[in-house]
Amino acid sequence: MLQGLRQPLSHEFHSSGWANFTRLYSAQELTYETDTFPAISGIVQRIQKITGDAYYAGLWKRHFLEGLLWYLGGSLTSREGQGSDSRPERKRKGWIAPSWSWASVVGNIDYSHAWPISGCFCARLEECVTFPSGLDPFGALKAGFARITGAVTSITHISGEESEFGRTYKILLGNGRRVGAWVKLDFVRYKSCNALMITPDLGICIVKVKGTANTYIRVGYFEIMRRLTASDHVPPRTITLV
């Protein structure tokens, strides 16, 4: 786990020790959902001490952009060969983590294998702040946000049919064209939403918080069906994810 997290950037984050730990941990049943972060606080504290990296609600600063690209996946049988069944996917009963954190949902977490060349990102983390609800800085949280600069465009629904990966949508490019994408929404089946591009062809689905200008929540993950470059997208802007 430490070997992967020490790297400043990794295009193989999906197979890193932390990603595997997240998969296994998200498959466990906790008696109290509020223990999600306190239960791993000791592990996180030791990793932070050795790596010197900053920790934000289940994500590490050096790998924050890669860490955003999680989705609710299937059973661990196909990924880890351990024969574990899929957990019923649902929202948390109460607020545990910001929407961009894998800890904000219940279900088996997985990461995309469709990684670009190392360093090929079209988004940038500007700031991230989490607020602990007690004395443990790695324990339970009461709030958190992340400010990210990246291309924000629209996703429109074109197919209600489920594929092996997800539903098929169209994403608007900077030149006005639309390209197909596989979308895995966390829970609500939106007919349209927004997209925050993390790489030229991978990103997260977001929905604006009512009454705000640039504040969004994460609602899903997507992969564009063909390889694009950053120049294909609209100019970047800075938004806040909560």
VEXKOLVO-833183 format. One record per residue: x, y, z of N, C-alpha, C in turn. Coordinates in Angstrom, 2 decimals, m for minus. Last residue first. Layout:
residues N
     n.c1     n.c2     n.c3    ca.c1    ca.c2    ca.c3     c.c1     c.c2     c.c3
        X        Y        Z        X        Y        Z        X        Y        Z
...
***
This chain:
residues 242
     n.c1     n.c2     n.c3    ca.c1    ca.c2    ca.c3     c.c1     c.c2     c.c3
   m19.10    19.18    m2.87   m19.42    18.93    m1.46   m20.02    17.54    m1.31
   m16.96    20.97    m4.96   m17.67    19.72    m4.75   m17.89    19.51    m3.27
   m16.85    23.91    m6.80   m16.72    23.33    m5.48   m17.57    22.06    m5.40
   m14.91    24.81    m9.70   m16.15    24.51    m9.02   m15.84    23.96    m7.63
   m13.48    26.70   m12.27   m13.33    26.18   m10.91   m14.69    26.00   m10.26
   m13.06    25.60   m15.67   m13.47    26.57   m14.68   m13.40    25.91   m13.30
   m11.67    25.16   m19.01   m11.87    24.79   m17.59   m12.38    25.95   m16.75
   m13.47    25.16   m22.14   m12.43    25.72   m21.26   m12.71    25.37   m19.80
   m14.54    21.89   m23.38   m14.79    23.30   m23.10   m13.68    23.83   m22.19
   m12.38    19.61   m25.24   m13.37    19.99   m24.24   m13.50    21.50   m24.08
   m10.33    18.93   m26.88   m11.69    18.62   m27.35   m12.76    19.21   m26.44
    m7.97    19.34   m25.55    m8.42    20.40   m26.46    m9.82    20.15   m27.02
    m7.43    16.95   m24.25    m7.97    18.06   m23.46    m8.52    19.17   m24.35
    m8.61    14.31   m26.44    m7.55    15.13   m25.84    m8.21    16.28   m25.09
    m9.94    10.94   m26.42    m9.99    12.37   m26.72    m8.76    13.04   m26.14
   m10.96     7.77   m27.49    m9.89     8.56   m26.91    m9.99    10.01   m27.38
   m14.41     6.88   m26.90   m13.22     6.96   m27.75   m12.22     7.93   m27.15
   m16.37     6.83   m24.93   m16.12     5.62   m25.70   m14.91     5.69   m26.62
   m15.77     7.99   m21.62   m16.09     8.30   m23.02   m15.60     7.15   m23.89
   m17.10     6.94   m18.63   m15.98     6.74   m19.55   m16.45     7.07   m20.96
   m18.16     8.20   m15.39   m18.35     7.89   m16.81   m17.02     7.67   m17.51
   m20.14     8.23   m12.36   m18.84     8.11   m13.02   m19.09     7.80   m14.49
   m22.13    10.18    m9.99   m21.79     9.03   m10.80   m20.42     9.16   m11.46
   m22.62    12.45    m8.54   m23.73    11.49    m8.64   m23.37    10.27    m9.48
   m21.36    15.03    m6.42   m21.06    13.94    m7.33   m22.24    12.95    m7.34
   m22.64    18.35    m6.34   m22.44    17.05    m5.70   m22.13    16.03    m6.78
   m21.42    21.77    m6.49   m22.00    20.55    m7.06   m21.83    19.37    m6.10
   m21.43    25.23    m6.98   m21.30    24.14    m6.02   m22.08    22.93    m6.52
   m21.70    27.67    m8.30   m20.63    26.76    m8.70   m20.40    25.63    m7.71
   m24.07    28.90    m7.36   m23.57    29.18    m8.71   m22.58    28.12    m9.18
   m27.05    27.70    m5.67   m25.63    28.03    m5.74   m25.21    28.25    m7.19
   m29.63    26.78    m5.64   m29.35    28.05    m4.98   m27.90    28.46    m4.98
   m28.86    23.32    m5.55   m29.83    24.39    m5.77   m29.46    25.64    m4.98
   m25.87    22.10    m6.82   m26.66    22.29    m5.60   m27.58    23.49    m5.80
   m25.66    20.34    m9.89   m25.51    21.60    m9.16   m26.41    21.61    m7.93
   m24.10    17.22   m10.20   m25.37    17.96   m10.26   m25.21    19.20    m9.38
   m21.89    15.12   m12.14   m22.16    16.06   m11.05   m23.49    16.76   m11.29
   m19.86    12.35   m12.87   m21.15    13.03   m13.09   m21.45    13.91   m11.88
   m16.39    12.41   m13.65   m17.48    12.14   m12.72   m18.71    12.94   m13.10
   m14.31    10.81   m16.18   m14.74    11.88   m15.29   m15.85    11.45   m14.37
   m12.24    10.41   m19.06   m12.82     9.86   m17.83   m13.24    11.02   m16.93
   m10.92    11.61   m21.19   m12.03    10.71   m21.48   m12.60     9.99   m20.26
    m8.98    13.42   m20.25    m9.73    13.75   m21.47   m10.91    12.83   m21.75
    m9.77    13.27   m16.70    m8.83    13.07   m17.81    m9.61    13.43   m19.08
   m11.97    14.61   m15.60   m10.76    14.41   m14.80    m9.57    14.12   m15.73
   m14.63    16.70   m16.24   m13.61    15.89   m16.87   m12.37    15.83   m15.96
   m17.75    16.51   m15.00   m16.47    17.12   m14.69   m15.39    16.20   m15.25
   m20.95    17.01   m16.34   m19.77    16.16   m16.31   m18.56    17.00   m15.94
   m24.45    17.10   m15.35   m23.20    17.70   m15.80   m22.06    16.70   m15.67
   m27.34    15.50   m16.76   m26.62    16.08   m15.63   m25.39    16.77   m16.19
   m30.36    13.75   m17.58   m29.25    14.62   m17.95   m28.61    15.15   m16.67
   m31.85    11.87   m16.39   m31.90    11.90   m17.84   m30.82    12.82   m18.40
   m30.68     9.95   m13.60   m30.89    11.24   m14.25   m30.99    11.07   m15.76
   m31.46     7.90   m11.45   m31.31     7.73   m12.89   m31.63     9.04   m13.60
   m29.69     7.83    m8.40   m30.76     8.46    m9.18   m30.47     8.33   m10.66
   m27.10     6.37    m7.90   m28.43     5.96    m7.47   m29.53     6.52    m8.38
   m24.74     6.68    m9.51   m24.72     6.03    m8.20   m26.09     5.51    m7.80
   m24.38     5.81   m12.93   m24.91     6.70   m11.91   m25.00     5.96   m10.58
   m22.16     5.29   m15.20   m22.66     4.54   m14.04   m23.08     5.56   m13.00
   m22.02     5.47   m18.69   m22.23     6.19   m17.44   m22.76     5.24   m16.37
   m20.15     5.67   m21.56   m20.78     4.76   m20.61   m20.84     5.46   m19.26
   m20.79     7.91   m24.28   m20.08     7.57   m23.04   m20.88     6.55   m22.26
   m20.39     9.53   m27.49   m21.00     8.55   m26.61   m20.14     8.26   m25.39
   m20.35    13.08   m28.05   m19.75    11.75   m28.18   m20.40    10.82   m27.17
   m21.23    15.92   m29.93   m21.52    15.04   m28.81   m20.94    13.67   m29.08
   m19.88    19.18   m30.75   m20.22    17.79   m31.06   m20.53    17.02   m29.78
   m18.96    21.63   m29.90   m20.39    21.48   m30.13   m20.82    20.07   m30.47
   m16.35    21.74   m29.18   m16.66    22.12   m30.56   m18.13    21.95   m30.90
   m16.31    20.70   m26.61   m16.12    22.13   m26.79   m16.47    22.62   m28.18
   m18.99    18.22   m26.32   m17.60    18.65   m26.43   m17.52    20.16   m26.67
   m21.29    16.55   m24.31   m21.06    17.68   m25.19   m19.60    18.10   m25.16
   m22.05    13.14   m24.33   m21.35    14.22   m23.66   m21.02    15.29   m24.67
   m24.72    10.84   m24.02   m23.93    11.69   m24.90   m23.32    12.82   m24.07
   m24.85     7.43   m22.74   m25.24     8.83   m22.76   m24.42     9.55   m23.82
   m25.85     4.24   m21.72   m25.18     5.02   m22.75   m25.74     6.44   m22.77
   m25.21     2.68   m18.52   m26.10     3.22   m19.53   m25.31     4.08   m20.52
   m22.76     0.08   m18.00   m23.70     1.10   m17.53   m24.63     1.51   m18.64
   m21.46    m2.41   m18.58   m20.82    m1.38   m17.76   m21.82    m0.38   m17.19
   m23.21    m3.95   m19.99   m22.43    m4.59   m18.93   m21.82    m3.55   m18.01
   m26.05    m1.71   m20.28   m25.00    m2.56   m20.83   m24.26    m3.22   m19.67
   m29.46    m0.92   m20.31   m28.29    m1.21   m19.49   m27.31    m2.10   m20.27
   m31.12     1.62   m22.08   m30.72     0.23   m22.00   m29.45     0.07   m21.17
   m31.86     4.14   m22.59   m32.24     3.62   m21.29   m31.80     2.19   m21.09
   m30.02     6.63   m24.19   m30.38     5.22   m24.17   m30.71     4.77   m22.76
   m29.42     9.26   m23.93   m29.86     8.81   m25.25   m30.32     7.36   m25.25
   m29.11    12.13   m21.91   m29.50    10.72   m21.98   m29.94    10.37   m23.40
   m26.26    14.21   m21.73   m27.67    14.03   m22.08   m27.95    12.55   m22.32
   m24.17    16.23   m19.89   m24.42    14.84   m20.28   m25.92    14.73   m20.56
   m22.02    19.11   m20.34   m23.31    18.47   m20.07   m23.34    17.03   m20.56
   m19.03    20.14   m18.53   m19.91    20.13   m19.68   m21.19    19.38   m19.35
   m16.18    21.53   m17.37   m17.52    21.12   m16.93   m18.45    21.23   m18.12
   m12.77    21.04   m16.93   m13.84    21.25   m17.92   m15.15    20.70   m17.38
   m11.52    22.36   m13.78   m11.58    21.40   m14.87   m12.71    21.75   m15.83
   m10.49    22.68   m10.52   m10.56    23.36   m11.81   m10.52    22.31   m12.91
   m12.06    22.28    m7.39   m11.38    21.65    m8.52   m11.57    22.51    m9.76
   m12.27    22.09    m3.98   m12.33    23.01    m5.11   m11.46    22.46    m6.22
   m14.17    20.20    m1.77   m13.00    20.21    m2.63   m13.24    21.21    m3.76
   m15.20    19.84     1.68   m15.39    20.29     0.31   m14.07    20.20    m0.44
   m17.07    18.78     4.59   m15.89    18.77     3.75   m16.21    19.27     2.35
   m18.19    17.78     7.88   m18.31    18.52     6.62   m17.02    18.39     5.84
   m17.74    16.02     9.92   m19.01    16.74     9.95   m19.23    17.55     8.68
   m16.29    12.71    10.29   m16.33    14.07     9.76   m17.70    14.69     9.95
   m14.30    10.47    12.29   m15.58    10.90    11.73   m15.53    12.37    11.33
   m10.73    10.66    11.90   m11.95     9.96    12.28   m13.18    10.51    11.60
    m8.44    12.02    11.67    m8.66    10.99    10.67    m9.96    10.21    10.94
    m8.31    13.72    13.84    m8.36    14.33    12.50    m8.60    13.32    11.38
   m10.14    13.39    16.71    m9.34    12.60    15.78    m9.42    13.20    14.38
   m11.98    14.92    18.09   m10.58    15.26    18.23    m9.68    14.52    17.23
   m14.78    15.30    15.82   m14.21    15.09    17.15   m12.74    15.48    17.16
   m15.42    15.74    13.25   m16.49    15.98    14.22   m16.01    15.77    15.65
   m13.26    17.47    10.98   m13.57    16.35    11.87   m14.65    16.72    12.87
   m13.61    18.63     7.83   m13.79    19.08     9.20   m14.16    17.90    10.09
   m11.47    19.11     5.03   m12.45    18.29     5.75   m12.45    18.71     7.21
   m10.69    20.60     1.99   m10.76    20.78     3.43   m11.82    19.84     3.98
    m8.69    21.35    m0.77    m9.60    20.39    m0.16    m9.53    20.56     1.35
    m7.99    23.04    m3.80    m8.07    23.05    m2.34    m9.01    21.96    m1.88
    m7.49    22.35    m6.46    m7.07    23.65    m5.95    m7.00    23.66    m4.42
    m6.68    19.86    m8.60    m7.18    20.09    m7.26    m6.62    21.41    m6.75
    m7.51    19.92   m12.00    m6.51    20.24   m10.99    m7.20    20.47    m9.65
    m7.79    18.18   m15.15    m8.37    18.82   m13.96    m7.25    19.04   m12.96
    m6.79    16.61   m17.08    m7.27    17.93   m17.51    m8.03    18.61   m16.38
    m3.92    14.51   m17.18    m5.11    15.00   m16.50    m5.51    16.35   m17.06
    m1.66    12.47   m17.56    m2.61    13.00   m18.54    m3.92    13.38   m17.86
     0.06    11.21   m15.85     0.13    12.66   m15.91    m0.88    13.28   m16.86
     0.46     8.27   m17.72     0.68     8.94   m16.45     0.81    10.45   m16.63
    m2.09     7.75   m20.11    m0.66     7.87   m19.82    m0.48     8.67   m18.55
    m5.19     6.65   m18.51    m4.39     7.26   m19.57    m2.91     7.18   m19.24
    m7.03     3.66   m17.67    m6.19     4.80   m17.28    m5.38     5.32   m18.46
    m9.38     1.92   m17.24    m9.10     2.68   m18.47    m8.25     3.91   m18.17
   m10.26     0.68   m15.06    m8.97     0.20   m15.57    m8.54     1.01   m16.78
   m11.87     2.39   m12.34   m11.71     2.10   m13.76   m10.32     1.56   m14.07
   m12.67     0.73    m9.25   m12.03     1.82   m10.00   m11.87     1.40   m11.45
   m15.31     0.12    m6.84   m14.29    m0.31    m7.79   m13.76     0.93    m8.51
   m17.07    m0.85    m3.92   m16.41     0.19    m4.68   m15.39    m0.42    m5.63
   m20.12    m2.17    m3.09   m18.76    m2.54    m3.47   m18.15    m1.47    m4.37
   m21.88     0.01    m0.72   m21.81    m0.90    m1.86   m20.36    m1.20    m2.19
   m22.94     3.16     0.18   m22.81     1.77     0.64   m22.85     0.87    m0.59
   m21.22     6.36     0.08   m22.21     5.39    m0.38   m21.95     4.04     0.27
   m19.15     7.89     0.93   m20.47     8.52     0.96   m21.58     7.57     0.56
   m16.69     6.80     0.59   m17.36     6.49     1.85   m18.76     7.11     1.93
   m15.65     7.85    m1.69   m16.26     6.52    m1.79   m17.02     6.15    m0.52
   m16.37    11.35    m2.02   m15.68    10.26    m1.34   m16.41     8.94    m1.52
   m18.01    13.27    m3.06   m16.89    12.82    m3.90   m16.11    11.67    m3.27
   m19.80    13.95    m1.06   m20.27    13.10    m2.15   m19.14    12.58    m3.02
   m18.25    13.65     2.21   m18.65    14.41     1.02   m19.00    13.48    m0.13
   m19.66    11.35     4.66   m18.55    11.91     3.89   m19.08    12.76     2.76
   m21.96    10.87     6.09   m20.71    10.30     6.57   m19.51    11.01     5.94
   m25.26    11.52     6.88   m24.08    12.05     6.22   m22.83    11.48     6.88
   m27.17     8.41     7.02   m26.87     9.77     7.43   m25.62    10.24     6.73
   m27.40     6.17     5.50   m28.56     6.57     6.30   m28.40     7.99     6.82
   m26.09     6.37     2.17   m25.91     6.29     3.61   m27.17     6.74     4.34
   m27.75     4.71    m0.54   m27.19     5.89     0.09   m26.98     5.62     1.58
   m26.77     1.48    m1.82   m27.73     2.45    m1.30   m27.00     3.66    m0.76
   m26.54    m1.79    m3.03   m26.09    m0.42    m3.16   m27.16     0.54    m2.66
   m25.82    m4.76    m1.37   m26.88    m3.90    m1.88   m26.42    m2.45    m1.89
   m22.72    m6.18    m2.42   m23.52    m5.59    m1.35   m24.65    m4.79    m1.98
   m22.05    m9.23    m4.12   m22.24    m7.79    m4.15   m23.06    m7.34    m2.96
   m20.10   m11.78    m2.45   m21.25   m11.30    m3.19   m21.29    m9.78    m3.17
   m16.84   m13.10    m2.94   m17.74   m12.28    m2.14   m18.90   m11.78    m2.99
   m14.82   m14.61    m4.10   m16.14   m15.18    m3.96   m17.12   m14.38    m3.14
   m12.33   m13.74    m4.73   m12.54   m14.16    m3.36   m13.98   m14.61    m3.09
   m11.33   m12.48    m7.00   m11.33   m13.93    m6.94   m11.60   m14.48    m5.55
   m11.38    m9.81    m7.48   m10.38   m10.28    m6.53   m10.34   m11.80    m6.40
   m13.26    m9.38    m9.55   m12.10    m8.51    m9.41   m11.00    m9.15    m8.58
   m15.27   m11.28    m9.42   m14.65   m11.03   m10.71   m13.38   m10.23   m10.58
   m15.90   m11.22    m6.67   m15.51   m12.47    m7.32   m14.74   m12.20    m8.60
   m16.90    m8.96    m5.59   m15.45    m9.09    m5.57   m14.98   m10.35    m6.28
   m19.60    m7.74    m7.68   m19.04    m8.54    m6.60   m17.52    m8.58    m6.69
   m19.49    m4.40    m9.07   m20.16    m5.67    m8.80   m19.50    m6.40    m7.64
   m19.36    m0.90    m8.01   m19.14    m2.01    m8.91   m19.90    m3.25    m8.51
   m19.61     2.44    m8.07   m20.23     1.29    m7.41   m20.17     0.12    m8.36
   m16.39     3.95    m8.70   m17.81     3.73    m8.99   m18.31     2.54    m8.20
   m13.89     6.52    m8.76   m14.45     5.27    m8.27   m15.89     5.14    m8.77
   m12.18     8.77    m9.28   m12.75     7.96   m10.35   m13.17     6.57    m9.87
   m10.86    10.10    m7.29   m12.24    10.52    m7.58   m12.94     9.55    m8.52
    m8.27     9.14    m7.35    m9.18     8.63    m6.33   m10.62     9.03    m6.54
    m7.07    10.68    m9.31    m7.33     9.27    m9.58    m8.37     8.71    m8.62
    m7.04    13.08    m7.78    m7.79    13.01    m9.04    m8.09    11.57    m9.43
    m5.41    12.34    m5.56    m6.79    12.78    m5.37    m7.61    12.64    m6.66
    m2.92    11.47    m4.95    m3.71    10.66    m5.88    m5.18    11.07    m5.85
    m1.92    13.22    m3.11    m1.09    12.91    m4.28    m1.88    12.16    m5.35
    m4.01    13.17    m1.13    m3.79    14.35    m1.97    m3.00    14.02    m3.23
    m6.25    10.40    m0.92    m4.95    10.99    m0.61    m4.64    12.09    m1.61
    m9.47     9.71     0.55    m8.62     9.97    m0.61    m7.32    10.62    m0.14
   m10.92     9.56     2.89   m10.73     8.33     2.13    m9.88     8.48     0.89
   m10.93    12.36     3.65   m12.15    11.55     3.57   m12.00    10.32     2.69
    m7.86    13.08     2.83    m9.15    13.76     2.77   m10.28    12.75     2.59
    m4.55    13.55     3.83    m5.66    12.59     3.72    m6.98    13.34     3.80
    m1.31    14.25     2.54    m2.54    14.73     3.18    m3.69    13.78     2.86
     1.79    12.50     3.21     0.71    12.94     2.32    m0.49    13.41     3.14
     3.83    11.35     4.57     3.72    12.79     4.65     2.62    13.36     3.78
     4.29     8.62     4.76     4.32     9.25     3.43     4.35    10.77     3.48
     4.22     8.09     7.55     5.32     7.58     6.73     5.43     8.34     5.40
     1.90     9.35     8.45     3.17     9.63     9.11     4.35     9.21     8.25
    m0.06     8.21     6.83     0.21     9.65     6.74     1.56    10.00     7.34
     0.00     5.57     7.76     0.35     5.87     6.36     0.72     7.34     6.22
    m0.90     5.99    10.39     0.43     5.43    10.15     0.90     5.72     8.72
    m3.47     7.01     9.95    m2.49     7.80    10.68    m1.07     7.30    10.43
    m4.72     4.86     8.66    m4.51     6.12     7.95    m3.44     6.97     8.63
    m4.81     2.98    10.73    m4.10     2.68     9.49    m3.75     3.96     8.76
    m6.42     4.38    12.58    m5.06     3.98    12.94    m4.22     3.67    11.71
    m8.88     4.69    11.18    m8.10     5.86    11.57    m6.65     5.50    11.89
   m10.74     2.88    10.49    m9.47     2.80     9.77    m8.54     3.95    10.14
   m12.90     3.50    12.12   m12.41     2.12    12.11   m11.06     1.97    11.40
   m13.58     6.20    11.60   m12.87     5.84    12.83   m12.26     4.45    12.81
   m14.97     5.88     9.06   m13.63     6.47     9.14   m12.91     6.14    10.45
   m17.26     4.31     9.89   m16.57     4.09     8.62   m15.15     4.65     8.64
   m18.93     4.56    12.03   m17.58     4.08    12.31   m16.73     3.93    11.05
   m21.44     5.14    11.16   m20.65     6.27    11.62   m19.21     5.87    11.95
   m22.60     2.71    10.80   m22.03     3.37     9.63   m21.17     4.56    10.02
   m22.11     0.04    12.89   m22.51     1.45    12.87   m21.82     2.14    11.69
   m21.27    m2.45    11.98   m22.45    m2.35    12.84   m23.00    m0.94    12.83
   m20.38    m2.88     8.58   m20.10    m2.26     9.87   m21.38    m2.19    10.69
   m19.38    m5.22     6.33   m20.57    m4.73     7.02   m20.16    m4.17     8.38
   m17.24    m4.68     3.46   m17.49    m5.14     4.82   m18.78    m4.52     5.38
   m16.62    m3.60     1.06   m17.44    m4.81     1.03   m17.80    m5.32     2.42
   m14.89    m1.57     1.55   m16.25    m1.18     1.19   m17.19    m2.38     1.14
   m12.54    m3.05     1.94   m13.18    m2.40     3.08   m14.63    m2.02     2.76
   m11.90    m3.91    m0.64   m12.16    m4.88     0.42   m12.91    m4.25     1.58
   m11.56    m1.43    m2.00   m12.49    m2.45    m2.48   m12.89    m3.41    m1.35
    m9.54    m0.23    m0.43   m10.86     0.40    m0.53   m11.91    m0.61    m1.00
    m7.42    m1.97    m0.95    m7.92    m1.83     0.41    m9.33    m1.24     0.41
    m7.09    m1.44    m3.67    m7.50    m2.77    m3.24    m8.05    m2.75    m1.81
    m6.25     1.25    m3.48    m7.47     0.91    m4.22    m7.98    m0.46    m3.81
    m3.87     0.89    m2.03    m4.97     1.65    m1.43    m6.29     1.36    m2.15
    m2.27    m0.63    m3.80    m2.65    m1.16    m2.51    m3.82    m0.42    m1.89
    m3.49    m0.40    m7.22    m2.63    m0.04    m6.11    m3.13    m0.65    m4.81
    m4.96    m0.66    m9.48    m4.39    m1.88    m8.93    m3.47    m1.61    m7.74
    m5.72     1.92   m10.10    m6.78     0.93    m9.91    m6.26    m0.37    m9.30
    m3.40     3.30   m10.67    m3.98     3.46    m9.34    m5.02     2.39    m9.05
    m1.68     3.47   m12.80    m2.19     2.15   m12.41    m2.77     2.20   m11.01
    m0.60     5.86   m13.14    m1.67     5.53   m14.09    m2.20     4.12   m13.83
     0.22     7.95   m10.49     0.23     6.57   m10.97    m0.93     6.34   m11.93
     2.37    10.15    m8.77     1.31     9.98    m9.74     1.37     8.56   m10.26
     4.23     9.99    m6.73     3.50    11.25    m6.89     2.32    11.13    m7.86
     4.26     7.13    m4.61     4.44     7.66    m5.95     3.64     8.94    m6.11
     3.40     6.29    m2.17     4.59     7.14    m2.19     4.80     7.76    m3.57
     1.34     4.54    m2.71     0.99     5.88    m2.25     2.19     6.82    m2.23
     2.71     2.17    m3.40     1.90     2.88    m4.39     1.62     4.31    m3.99
     3.99     1.56    m0.97     4.77     1.68    m2.19     4.01     2.46    m3.26
     1.90     1.26     0.85     2.79     2.42     0.95     3.57     2.64    m0.33
     0.82    m1.19     0.00     0.00     0.00     0.00     0.87     1.26     0.00
***
